[in-house]
């Protein structure tokens, strides 16, 4: 993975984390059912808010884990570049 791809992936994961955090907060405030829609908003699935919270928290944890790995890779790349420049 080149540095541009790495930085793009970090940005994408940060967006995913923000989305998951908003969904978790919204679902925790909800008292009843929530809906998942397909991309075209033609079909939906009704679920209890607690199910949405569980799924969103799992996705949040996964995204945070990926972000930590990418940040570690970025730091390693920065050290390698610094070493080449000195």
NULO-749996 format. One record per residue: x, y, z of N, C-alpha, C, O in turn. Coordinates in steps of 0.02 Angstrom, whole numbers, plus 50000, padded with zeros to 5 digits. Layout:
BEGIN
XYZXYZXYZXYZ ...
***
This chain:
BEGIN
500434994150000500005000050000500455006250000500895006850042 500345010749953500745016849953500455021850002499915020850029 500825027150014500645031950067499985035450052499595036750098 499855036849989499215040049972498625035449988498125037650015 498695029049972498165024249988498085023550064497525023050089 498635023650099498625023150172498245029050202497815028150245 498405035050179498075041050205497335041150187496915043150227 497175038950127496475038550105496085033550147495515034750167 496405027850161496085022650203495975025150274495455023750304 496455028850301496365031850368495765036550368495365036350414 495715040650318495145045350314494485041550309493995043350342 494465036450267493855032450260493655029050325493065028950343 494145026350362493995023050425493755028150476493295026650515 494045034150477493825039350523493095041250509492715042550556 492905041450446492205042850427491755037250452491215038550479 491975030950444491585025250469491495025550544490965024050570 492025027550580491995028150653491495033450673491095032350719 491515039150640491035044450656490315042250643489865043750682 490205038750588489535036250573489295031250625488735031650649 489735026650643489545021650694489405024950761488935022950796 489795030050779489675033550842488995036950842488635036850892 488815040150786488155043450781487595038350785487085039650818 487675032650752487155027550754487085024650824486525023550847 487635023450858487595020950927487235025850971486785023951009 487405032250966487085037351007486335037750992485925038151038 486155037650929485455038050909485065031950933484515032550959 485355026050924485025019850944484935019451019484425016851044 485425021851057485375021751130484815026351155484515025051206 484685031751119484155036351137483465033851117482955035951144 483445029251069482815026651044482485022151096482825018951136 481845022051094481465017851141481145011751107480955006951141 481105011851042480755006351009481155003550951481755002450956 480815002550897481104999550838481485004850796481325010750798 481965002350760482335006450712482325002650646482154996750644 482505006050593482475003050527483145003350492483525008150499 483294998150454483864997950409483574997850339483134993850323 483825002450297483575003050228484115000750179484715001150193 483884998250122484354996550069484585003050036484345008450052 485055002549989485335008449957484815012649920484905018649912 484295009449897483795013049858483185014949899482705017749873 483205013549963482665015050010481995012049989481465014650005 482035006549952481435003049931481224997849983480634996449991 481714995050018481574989750066481874991650133482384995050137 481554989350185481824990650252481724984650297481324980150284 482114984650350482074979450400481984982850467482384987050486 481464980950503481324983950568481664979650622481574973650625 482054982950665482414979550718482334983450783482244989550783 482374979850838482384983250903483024987350908483544985350883 482974993050940483554997550945484164994250978484734995950962 484044989551023484604986251056485024982051007485624981351016 484694979350956485054975550905485504980250864486074978550849 485234985950848485624990950810486224993150851486774993950824 486124994250916486684996250959487234990950958487814992650950 487044984650965487544979250965487934979150899488554978650900 487584979550844487914979350778488364985450769488934984850747 488114991350786488504997450778489124997450823489664999550801 489064994950884489634994550929490164989750901490754991150904 489944984150874490414979350844490784982550786491384981750779 490414986150744490724989450686491204994950709491724996050679 491004998550762491435003750789492095000850815492625003550801 492054995350851492654992150877493094989650821493704990250824 492794986750769493174984350712493524990150676494104989650659 493164995650666493455001450632494015004450674494525006550646 493925004850739494455007550782495075003150780495645005750781 494984996650778495544992050774495924993050708496544993350707 495554993650653495864994850588496235001550587496785002050561 495925006650617496235013250619496895012950658497395015850637 496895009450714497515008850753498075005650713498645007850716 497905000450675498404997150633498665001750578499265001850563 498205005550548498405010150495498835015850522499305017950489 498665018350580499075023650611499775021050627500265024650619 499805014950651500455011850665500865011250600501465012750599 500545009250546500875008750481501105015550457501645016250428 500695020650468500875027450448501495029750486501955032650457 501505028550551502095030550591502725026850568503265029750565 502645020550551503215016650526503455019650460504065020250449 502995021350416503175024450352503515031150363504005032750328 503265035050410503575041550424504285040650449504735044450430 504395035650492505075034350517505535032150460506115034250456 505275028050415505675025650358505865031450313506425031950290 505385035850300505525041650257506025046250291506485048850259 505935047350354506405051650392507105048650389507595052250381 507155042050396507805038750391508125039550323508735040250318 507725039450271507995040250204508225047450191508695048650153 507905052150224508075059250212508665061550255508935066950242 508865057650304509435059750346510065056050327510585057250357 
***
